[in-house]
């Protein structure tokens, strides 16, 4: 099943993903444009393929599932995940920034350098 996210609000996209995963083990979501919380609490044996740029907290609370992104990611990818796999075929730069900020390693100068790099 392919879900076209487009400009659909994240709540509707996530509801459709959950509905499809009740019937099958793999869902593809295309034209993702910042929709948040895709793949949160995804259980083992379930896979979501994401084409585009998912929003914040993608795959948070991951519970053994698999999320594959063909594009870039935003903040907090895999936030508090309990197991599973996240594959990003793109530039997960914001994941690095999130980890560093959380751990308080990063300075304002480094943040500015990362922002220019992006």
Backbone as JSON Lines, residues from 0, in Angstrom:
{"i":0,"aa":"X","n":[0.84,-1.18,0.0],"ca":[0.0,0.0,0.0],"c":[0.88,1.24,0.0]}
{"i":1,"aa":"X","n":[0.56,2.19,-0.85],"ca":[1.29,3.45,-0.9],"c":[0.36,4.57,-0.43]}
{"i":2,"aa":"X","n":[0.85,5.33,0.52],"ca":[0.13,6.48,1.04],"c":[0.82,7.73,0.51]}
{"i":3,"aa":"X","n":[0.05,8.65,-0.07],"ca":[0.59,9.93,-0.54],"c":[0.35,10.96,0.55]}
{"i":4,"aa":"X","n":[1.43,11.41,1.2],"ca":[1.28,12.35,2.31],"c":[1.0,13.77,1.81]}
{"i":5,"aa":"X","n":[1.8,14.25,0.86],"ca":[1.61,15.59,0.32],"c":[1.52,16.65,1.41]}
{"i":6,"aa":"X","n":[0.45,17.42,1.39],"ca":[0.25,18.48,2.38],"c":[-0.75,18.07,3.46]}
{"i":7,"aa":"X","n":[-1.03,16.77,3.55],"ca":[-1.96,16.27,4.56],"c":[-1.35,16.44,5.94]}
{"i":8,"aa":"X","n":[-2.18,16.84,6.91],"ca":[-1.69,17.01,8.28],"c":[-1.17,15.68,8.84]}
{"i":9,"aa":"X","n":[-0.22,15.79,9.75],"ca":[0.44,14.6,10.29],"c":[-0.53,13.65,10.99]}
{"i":10,"aa":"X","n":[-1.54,14.16,11.64],"ca":[-2.49,13.28,12.34],"c":[-3.17,12.32,11.37]}
{"i":11,"aa":"X","n":[-3.61,12.86,10.23],"ca":[-4.3,12.04,9.23],"c":[-3.35,11.03,8.58]}
{"i":12,"aa":"X","n":[-2.12,11.45,8.32],"ca":[-1.13,10.54,7.73],"c":[-0.85,9.38,8.68]}
{"i":13,"aa":"X","n":[-0.62,9.69,9.95],"ca":[-0.32,8.65,10.94],"c":[-1.5,7.71,11.15]}
{"i":14,"aa":"X","n":[-2.7,8.23,11.11],"ca":[-3.89,7.4,11.26],"c":[-4.0,6.42,10.09]}
{"i":15,"aa":"X","n":[-3.71,6.89,8.88],"ca":[-3.75,6.02,7.7],"c":[-2.65,4.96,7.76]}
{"i":16,"aa":"X","n":[-1.46,5.34,8.23],"ca":[-0.38,4.36,8.39],"c":[-0.8,3.26,9.36]}
{"i":17,"aa":"X","n":[-1.33,3.65,10.51],"ca":[-1.77,2.67,11.51],"c":[-2.85,1.75,10.94]}
{"i":18,"aa":"X","n":[-3.78,2.3,10.21],"ca":[-4.86,1.52,9.6],"c":[-4.3,0.47,8.64]}
{"i":19,"aa":"X","n":[-3.35,0.89,7.8],"ca":[-2.76,-0.04,6.83],"c":[-1.9,-1.1,7.5]}
{"i":20,"aa":"X","n":[-1.21,-0.74,8.58],"ca":[-0.36,-1.71,9.28],"c":[-1.17,-2.75,10.05]}
{"i":21,"aa":"X","n":[-2.44,-2.5,10.27],"ca":[-3.3,-3.53,10.87],"c":[-3.53,-4.67,9.88]}
{"i":22,"aa":"X","n":[-3.47,-4.37,8.57],"ca":[-3.75,-5.35,7.51],"c":[-2.49,-5.99,6.94]}
{"i":23,"aa":"X","n":[-1.37,-5.28,7.02],"ca":[-0.13,-5.76,6.38],"c":[1.07,-5.33,7.21]}
{"i":24,"aa":"X","n":[2.24,-5.87,6.85],"ca":[3.46,-5.6,7.63],"c":[4.33,-4.49,7.08]}
{"i":25,"aa":"X","n":[4.02,-4.0,5.87],"ca":[4.86,-2.96,5.26],"c":[3.98,-1.91,4.61]}
{"i":26,"aa":"X","n":[4.34,-0.64,4.85],"ca":[3.63,0.48,4.25],"c":[4.66,1.44,3.68]}
{"i":27,"aa":"X","n":[4.36,2.01,2.52],"ca":[5.21,3.02,1.9],"c":[4.47,4.35,1.94]}
{"i":28,"aa":"X","n":[5.18,5.38,2.4],"ca":[4.59,6.73,2.47],"c":[5.44,7.63,1.58]}
{"i":29,"aa":"X","n":[4.81,8.2,0.55],"ca":[5.53,9.05,-0.4],"c":[5.15,10.5,-0.23]}
{"i":30,"aa":"X","n":[5.98,11.37,-0.77],"ca":[5.76,12.82,-0.76],"c":[5.61,13.35,0.67]}
{"i":31,"aa":"X","n":[6.44,12.83,1.56],"ca":[6.41,13.28,2.96],"c":[7.06,14.65,3.04]}
{"i":32,"aa":"X","n":[6.39,15.55,3.75],"ca":[6.84,16.93,3.8],"c":[6.71,17.48,5.22]}
{"i":33,"aa":"X","n":[7.5,16.93,6.15],"ca":[7.52,17.44,7.51],"c":[6.48,16.86,8.45]}
{"i":34,"aa":"X","n":[5.72,15.85,8.01],"ca":[4.74,15.25,8.91],"c":[5.47,14.58,10.07]}
{"i":35,"aa":"X","n":[5.01,14.86,11.28],"ca":[5.67,14.39,12.5],"c":[5.19,13.02,12.94]}
{"i":36,"aa":"X","n":[5.97,12.41,13.79],"ca":[5.63,11.18,14.53],"c":[5.42,9.94,13.65]}
{"i":37,"aa":"X","n":[5.93,9.93,12.44],"ca":[5.78,8.76,11.58],"c":[6.55,7.59,12.2]}
{"i":38,"aa":"X","n":[5.9,6.47,12.36],"ca":[6.55,5.26,12.87],"c":[6.71,5.19,14.37]}
{"i":39,"aa":"X","n":[6.06,6.07,15.1],"ca":[6.19,6.04,16.56],"c":[5.57,4.78,17.14]}
{"i":40,"aa":"X","n":[6.3,4.14,18.04],"ca":[5.88,2.91,18.72],"c":[5.64,1.77,17.73]}
{"i":41,"aa":"X","n":[6.33,1.77,16.62],"ca":[6.18,0.73,15.6],"c":[6.69,-0.6,16.14]}
{"i":42,"aa":"X","n":[5.86,-1.61,16.06],"ca":[6.2,-2.93,16.62],"c":[7.09,-3.76,15.71]}
{"i":43,"aa":"X","n":[7.73,-4.75,16.3],"ca":[8.58,-5.69,15.58],"c":[7.78,-6.37,14.48]}
{"i":44,"aa":"X","n":[8.44,-6.55,13.34],"ca":[7.8,-7.19,12.2],"c":[7.09,-6.22,11.27]}
{"i":45,"aa":"X","n":[7.04,-4.95,11.64],"ca":[6.39,-3.92,10.82],"c":[7.46,-3.01,10.22]}
{"i":46,"aa":"X","n":[7.23,-2.57,8.97],"ca":[8.17,-1.7,8.27],"c":[7.43,-0.54,7.63]}
{"i":47,"aa":"X","n":[8.01,0.64,7.74],"ca":[7.51,1.82,7.04],"c":[8.64,2.37,6.19]}
{"i":48,"aa":"X","n":[8.38,2.53,4.88],"ca":[9.32,3.19,3.99],"c":[8.81,4.61,3.79]}
{"i":49,"aa":"X","n":[9.69,5.59,4.0],"ca":[9.32,7.0,3.91],"c":[10.12,7.65,2.79]}
{"i":50,"aa":"X","n":[9.42,8.29,1.86],"ca":[10.06,9.02,0.77],"c":[9.78,10.5,0.95]}
{"i":51,"aa":"X","n":[10.82,11.26,1.24],"ca":[10.68,12.69,1.5],"c":[11.39,13.04,2.8]}
{"i":52,"aa":"X","n":[10.91,14.07,3.46],"ca":[11.53,14.54,4.7],"c":[10.52,14.47,5.84]}
{"i":53,"aa":"X","n":[10.63,13.43,6.68],"ca":[9.72,13.32,7.81],"c":[10.03,14.38,8.87]}
{"i":54,"aa":"X","n":[9.01,14.74,9.64],"ca":[9.16,15.77,10.66],"c":[9.73,15.23,11.96]}
{"i":55,"aa":"X","n":[9.63,16.04,12.97],"ca":[10.21,15.74,14.28],"c":[9.69,14.42,14.87]}
{"i":56,"aa":"X","n":[10.54,13.81,15.66],"ca":[10.22,12.6,16.43],"c":[9.83,11.4,15.58]}
{"i":57,"aa":"X","n":[10.35,11.31,14.37],"ca":[10.09,10.12,13.57],"c":[10.63,8.89,14.31]}
{"i":58,"aa":"X","n":[9.85,7.85,14.37],"ca":[10.22,6.58,14.99],"c":[10.5,6.69,16.49]}
{"i":59,"aa":"X","n":[9.89,7.68,17.14],"ca":[10.05,7.76,18.6],"c":[9.35,6.55,19.23]}
{"i":60,"aa":"X","n":[9.87,6.11,20.33],"ca":[9.34,4.94,21.05],"c":[9.31,3.68,20.18]}
{"i":61,"aa":"X","n":[10.19,3.61,19.21],"ca":[10.24,2.46,18.3],"c":[10.33,1.18,19.13]}
{"i":62,"aa":"X","n":[9.5,0.21,18.78],"ca":[9.36,-1.0,19.58],"c":[9.73,-2.25,18.78]}
{"i":63,"aa":"X","n":[10.88,-2.17,18.07],"ca":[11.35,-3.32,17.32],"c":[11.07,-3.23,15.83]}
{"i":64,"aa":"X","n":[10.31,-2.23,15.41],"ca":[9.98,-2.08,13.99],"c":[11.15,-1.53,13.18]}
{"i":65,"aa":"X","n":[10.88,-1.3,11.89],"ca":[11.92,-0.82,10.97],"c":[11.37,0.36,10.18]}
{"i":66,"aa":"X","n":[12.11,1.47,10.17],"ca":[11.73,2.65,9.39],"c":[12.89,2.97,8.46]}
{"i":67,"aa":"X","n":[12.6,3.06,7.16],"ca":[13.61,3.36,6.16],"c":[13.22,4.68,5.49]}
{"i":68,"aa":"X","n":[14.14,5.65,5.51],"ca":[13.86,6.97,4.94],"c":[14.72,7.17,3.7]}
{"i":69,"aa":"X","n":[14.06,7.52,2.61],"ca":[14.74,7.88,1.37],"c":[14.63,9.4,1.25]}
{"i":70,"aa":"X","n":[15.51,10.08,1.98],"ca":[15.5,11.52,2.07],"c":[16.21,11.95,3.34]}
{"i":71,"aa":"X","n":[15.97,13.17,3.77],"ca":[16.61,13.71,4.97],"c":[15.66,13.61,6.16]}
{"i":72,"aa":"X","n":[16.19,13.83,7.35],"ca":[15.39,13.76,8.57],"c":[15.47,15.06,9.35]}
{"i":73,"aa":"X","n":[14.48,15.29,10.19],"ca":[14.49,16.44,11.07],"c":[14.84,16.0,12.49]}
{"i":74,"aa":"X","n":[14.52,16.8,13.46],"ca":[14.93,16.59,14.86],"c":[14.39,15.31,15.49]}
{"i":75,"aa":"X","n":[15.15,14.8,16.43],"ca":[14.73,13.75,17.38],"c":[14.36,12.43,16.72]}
{"i":76,"aa":"X","n":[15.06,12.04,15.68],"ca":[14.83,10.73,15.06],"c":[15.13,9.64,16.09]}
{"i":77,"aa":"X","n":[14.23,8.71,16.28],"ca":[14.45,7.6,17.2],"c":[14.43,7.99,18.66]}
{"i":78,"aa":"X","n":[13.82,9.12,18.96],"ca":[13.74,9.6,20.34],"c":[13.16,8.52,21.27]}
{"i":79,"aa":"X","n":[13.88,8.14,22.26],"ca":[13.52,7.13,23.27],"c":[13.12,5.79,22.67]}
{"i":80,"aa":"X","n":[13.77,5.39,21.6],"ca":[13.43,4.1,20.99],"c":[13.85,2.96,21.89]}
{"i":81,"aa":"X","n":[13.06,1.89,21.87],"ca":[13.34,0.74,22.7],"c":[13.92,-0.43,21.92]}
{"i":82,"aa":"X","n":[14.09,-0.28,20.63],"ca":[14.64,-1.33,19.8],"c":[14.11,-1.19,18.39]}
{"i":83,"aa":"X","n":[14.78,-1.81,17.45],"ca":[14.36,-1.73,16.06],"c":[15.46,-1.16,15.19]}
{"i":84,"aa":"X","n":[15.08,-0.7,14.01],"ca":[16.07,-0.24,13.05],"c":[15.56,1.0,12.32]}
{"i":85,"aa":"X","n":[16.45,2.0,12.21],"ca":[16.16,3.21,11.45],"c":[17.28,3.36,10.43]}
{"i":86,"aa":"X","n":[16.9,3.42,9.15],"ca":[17.87,3.58,8.07],"c":[17.54,4.89,7.35]}
{"i":87,"aa":"X","n":[18.53,5.76,7.2],"ca":[18.33,7.04,6.52],"c":[19.24,7.11,5.32]}
{"i":88,"aa":"X","n":[18.65,7.16,4.14],"ca":[19.4,7.36,2.9],"c":[19.35,8.84,2.57]}
{"i":89,"aa":"X","n":[20.08,9.63,3.3],"ca":[20.05,11.07,3.14],"c":[21.02,11.7,4.11]}
{"i":90,"aa":"X","n":[20.63,12.82,4.68],"ca":[21.49,13.56,5.59],"c":[20.77,13.77,6.92]}
{"i":91,"aa":"X","n":[21.0,12.91,7.9],"ca":[20.35,13.08,9.2],"c":[21.13,14.04,10.1]}
{"i":92,"aa":"X","n":[21.5,15.2,9.58],"ca":[22.33,16.16,10.32],"c":[21.64,16.57,11.61]}
{"i":93,"aa":"X","n":[20.35,16.79,11.57],"ca":[19.65,17.26,12.76],"c":[19.65,16.2,13.86]}
{"i":94,"aa":"X","n":[19.77,14.94,13.5],"ca":[19.89,13.89,14.52],"c":[21.15,14.14,15.33]}
{"i":95,"aa":"X","n":[22.26,14.45,14.65],"ca":[23.53,14.72,15.34],"c":[23.38,15.94,16.24]}
{"i":96,"aa":"X","n":[22.75,16.98,15.73],"ca":[22.57,18.19,16.53],"c":[21.72,17.89,17.75]}
{"i":97,"aa":"X","n":[20.66,17.12,17.59],"ca":[19.78,16.78,18.71],"c":[20.56,16.03,19.79]}
{"i":98,"aa":"X","n":[21.36,15.05,19.39],"ca":[22.14,14.28,20.35],"c":[23.12,15.19,21.08]}
{"i":99,"aa":"X","n":[23.79,16.05,20.35],"ca":[24.77,16.93,20.98],"c":[24.12,17.94,21.92]}
{"i":100,"aa":"X","n":[23.01,18.51,21.51],"ca":[22.34,19.49,22.36],"c":[21.83,18.8,23.62]}
{"i":101,"aa":"X","n":[21.26,17.62,23.47],"ca":[20.76,16.88,24.62],"c":[21.88,16.59,25.61]}
{"i":102,"aa":"X","n":[23.03,16.22,25.09],"ca":[24.16,15.89,25.94],"c":[24.92,17.14,26.4]}
{"i":103,"aa":"X","n":[24.5,18.29,25.93],"ca":[25.1,19.59,26.28],"c":[26.57,19.68,25.89]}
{"i":104,"aa":"X","n":[26.92,19.09,24.76],"ca":[28.3,19.18,24.29],"c":[28.5,20.39,23.38]}
{"i":105,"aa":"X","n":[27.44,20.92,22.87],"ca":[27.55,21.82,21.73],"c":[27.56,23.28,22.17]}
{"i":106,"aa":"X","n":[28.32,24.07,21.47],"ca":[28.38,25.5,21.76],"c":[27.61,26.26,20.69]}
{"i":107,"aa":"X","n":[27.37,27.53,20.93],"ca":[26.67,28.36,19.95],"c":[27.46,28.43,18.65]}
{"i":108,"aa":"X","n":[28.77,28.5,18.74],"ca":[29.61,28.57,17.53],"c":[29.45,27.3,16.7]}
{"i":109,"aa":"X","n":[29.44,26.15,17.36],"ca":[29.28,24.89,16.63],"c":[27.91,24.84,15.98]}
{"i":110,"aa":"X","n":[26.87,25.26,16.7],"ca":[25.52,25.28,16.12],"c":[25.48,26.16,14.87]}
{"i":111,"aa":"X","n":[26.14,27.31,14.93],"ca":[26.16,28.19,13.77],"c":[26.9,27.53,12.61]}
{"i":112,"aa":"X","n":[27.99,26.84,12.91],"ca":[28.74,26.15,11.86],"c":[27.9,25.05,11.23]}
{"i":113,"aa":"X","n":[27.15,24.33,12.05],"ca":[26.28,23.27,11.51],"c":[25.18,23.89,10.67]}
{"i":114,"aa":"X","n":[24.6,25.01,11.12],"ca":[23.54,25.66,10.37],"c":[24.04,26.12,8.99]}
{"i":115,"aa":"X","n":[25.27,26.63,8.92],"ca":[25.85,27.04,7.65],"c":[26.12,25.84,6.77]}
{"i":116,"aa":"X","n":[26.56,24.73,7.37],"ca":[26.85,23.51,6.64],"c":[25.6,22.96,5.98]}
{"i":117,"aa":"X","n":[24.47,23.06,6.66],"ca":[23.2,22.52,6.14],"c":[22.81,23.32,4.94]}
